[in-house]
Amino acid sequence: MSEATTAGPGAVSGATSGRQQDGETRTTVWVALGANLLIAVAKLVGGLFAGSPALLSEAAHSVADSLNEVFLLASLKRSRKPADSAHPFGYGKERFFWSLLAAVGIFITGGCFSFFQGFEAFRSEGQETLSGYVIGLVVLFVALLAEGTSLVRALLQVRRQARQAGRSVRAEMRQSEDPALRTVFAEDSAACLGVLLAMAGMVLHMVTGEGWYEGVASLLIGGLLVHIAFALGRSAKDRLVGVAADPVLRREILDFLDGQPEIDAVTELLTMRLGPDSVLLAARVDLMPGVESELLEDVLVRVKRNLARQCPHVDHVFLDVVDADREDRRRARRERKAIERAAEAQAAEGRGEG
């Protein structure tokens, strides 16, 4: 017998918390978008005036970041659309789809153009003027200040969420289910490092007269962007395909179900992330002997209601009552141990021990 629920008081509380976090993330994305638009124009003008491949690469980087912020704003809005008959589990995975597009944008608009500019720099024999390079460096310095401001904003939000979750900043970036914030943080970090690389390439070109320094800087910027794009794209791909909830949450669910007096054993536990704060749970449970069939529905409703309070993000619950045999129970024990080990590893990483 299978019973399902899609919402409860805890789920509503979790959704409200998620919307509040979305509001903070939306502000962070708008700050990054404003900074990147101004920086892109300044870098483009400075790069054309100075004839600097490294500066033009950085302009492409900022254009890519600006486009990606638009994708992220779309993801924040569309992922909160209510469920309907065509999408009964909601639109939470839109968050991951638009994050994947942002990763593709970083790869194509930023990484590939930077590689192109780097190779062009190796083939070019043009001489740039000192005044042009001074303007270029001034533009990059202003860009560094603007990117740094956006990065600080993102870092403060990451630190606040890490403190609320009781884990380190590094663990928050790896384990957070907010792809928009993760993308902005990664973009801003790469942007600051990219500006420093571009400045180093320009200064070395000015001092030595060797243009290949800027070519190397452009290639390094391209490699950095490709790496960021791959990491963000892989994370978005995993969640679009359907990734399980994190081990700590799965262990919490198991502990709750095992603690119910009517449940004898949880023989199988399947979870899938539907969005940053939405989890689907399908579990097979064996009930204690003596539970009357006429009371079965009431028991399952009560268990799911209490689970919603315990784990607010678990908002789609399906419980299937089965008669577990010996092999089912052995398999369940093996899966329980695997979840325990993974949860301990995640907890250690959250404490900064991993």
Summary of the structure (lengths in Angstrom):
residues: 354
radius of gyration: 25.3
end to end distance: 42.0
largest distance: 89.1
contacts: 1245
relative contact order: 0.15
helix: 72%
strand: 10%
